Amino acid sequence: MAQTIFLQVTNNLNELINVLTWFDRLPHDSVPKSDWLYCKTSLAEIFTNAVRHAHKNMPVETPISIEASLSNNTIEIKVFDYGDGFDLSDKLSTLDDIDIYALGGRGLYLISQMVDVFSYTKTSDGRNCMLIIKNYISID
């Protein structure tokens, strides 16, 4: 049976420690450490992108909502923001020529390499939803 937790934070990079601490509350003893770290890293990247890009010109009070679910063999994370949105598939297709010396710009590519599903949708209430899913083999 899946366990799901929810968090809402403000549009502030200082919230990242709260986001990561909250994520670690999921009982993940049966998840291989590398898979857990892939998800945690992806969550950190998606959250910081939401603050830096999607909410760039929005008040700090603008909420970012996060949902994380853990089942026997799957970790699923959804991050909801209120930014303008973008075409994730198009963005990922242009990341083939990554500058390995750049200070940034590799996050979406790295996420796509670390998880099994990485998608973006617009919700019926106008929010953006970044979804990642990581399948794993339980170490119980």
N, C-alpha and C positions, 0 to 999 in steps of 0.2 A: 504494500500500500504506500502511495506517495505521501510525503510530508511536504507541505507548502508553507512558506513564510512570506510576509509582506513588510515593506518598509517604504516610507515616504520621507524624503529629505529636501532641503532647500537647494537652490541653484548656486552651490558654493563648493569650490574644490576642497575646502577644509572638511567637508562631509565625507571625503573618501575613506578616512580611517573608520568612521562609523559604518559605512557601507561594507567594508571588508570584515570588520568585527561581527557585524550582523550576519553576513554570509557564513562565517565560521560557526555560527550557532546550529546550523544544520548538522545532524548526527552523521558524520562522514567517515567513521572508522572503517567501513567496508569499501570505501572508494580508494582505488590506487592513488598514491600521493601525486604522481605526475598528472593524472586526470583532474584531480582537485585543483592543483596549481594552474593548469591550463584554464579552467573555468574561472578561478579567482583572478587571474591575469586578464582574461577577456572581460570580466565584469568591471575591473578597474579601468580598462581602456574605454569601454563603452560609456561608463559613467563620466570619465573626464572629457570624452568627446562631446557628450550631451551638454556639459557645463561650458566647455570652451567654444563649441561650434553651434549647436542647436539653440542654446540659450544665451548666446554671446551678448545680445543687446537687451536681455530681459531682466526684470528686477530679481534680486537675490531671493525673494520670497516665492518665485515661480517653482512649483514642486516638480520633483523627479520621483517617480514611483518605481519600485522594483519588486519583482515577484520571483522567488526561487523555489523550485520543486526538486525533491530527491526521491527517486523510486529505487527499486532493486538494482536496476542497471542503467539508469538515465539521470542526468542532471539537466534541468531546464531552467534557464534564466531569461526573464523579460524585463527590459528597461523601457519605461514610458517617459517621453518628454513632449514639450510643446513647440519645438522648433519648426522651421519651414519644411524640413524633410529633404530627401534626395533620393537618387536612384542608386541603390546599393550595388546592383548587378553591374551597372555601367561603371561605377567607381572601382569595383573590384577588377573589371576587365582592363582598366587603365593602369593597374598597379604592377604590370609585368616588368616595367623598367624602373624598379625602385633604386634610388640612390642610397647605397649602403652607408654613405658618409653624411647623409642628411641628419639633422637633429630630430626630425619628426617625419610623419607621413607614412609610417609602416604599420600602424596599429591595426587597421582594417585587414590588411594582408595577413598579419600574424594571427589575428582572430580566426580568419578563414582557414588557416593551417592547423590550428589547435583544436577546433571543434568539428563535430559532424554535420551540424546544421547551423547556418548563419543567415538570418533573413531580416528584412525590414518591411513593415506594413504600416499603413495609416489606419487607425482605429475609427469606429463610427462616431466617437466623440471628438475627433480631430487631433488626437495625440499620435505621436510616432511610437512604434513598438519595435525595438531591436530584440530579436530572439536568438538565443544560442542553445543548442542541445549537444550534450556530450554523452555518448554511450560508453559504458565501461563494463568490465567483468569484475564482479564482486570478489573481494579478497577474504571473505568469511571462511 
